[in-house]
Amino acid sequence: MGGSDRQDLLALCAEEIEWVIPGHHLPLAGTHRGHAGLAQLLQTASETLETTFPQAPEFVAQGDRVLVIGLATGKVKATNKPFEDHFVFAITVRDGKVAHIREYVDTQALARASEMDANPGA
């Protein structure tokens, strides 16, 4: 994600944004808070993953909640292994800004793609 894209995304988010990504031992997992935390998350994502979205996601909105349902494909740069991730983002909007995102992702697919081969030369 380029610099201007990041700034555009940050402008859509509340200063106190909280972005939660499940998983253990995955580079993006954890709770990321505030614009600084989100900027670091985006930087880490661009350094560790190549991601594409082969189809437009579905959006379901009710009140201050939005669900984004989609598919991400790509590869983990360190292993060069591909992944396919069917995801749901649960988003809460406050005062016209994104305040909270909780990702529901295929942590197993991402973990498998992140594993280094035991015998890389074999």
Buried (B, 14 or more C-beta within 10 A) or exposed (E): EEEEEBEEBBEEBBEEBBBBBBBEEBBBBBEBBBBEBBBEBBEBBBEBBBBEEEEEBEEEEEEEEBBBEBBBBBBBEBBEBEBEBEBBBBBBBEEEEBBBBBBBBBBEBBBBBBEEEEEEEE
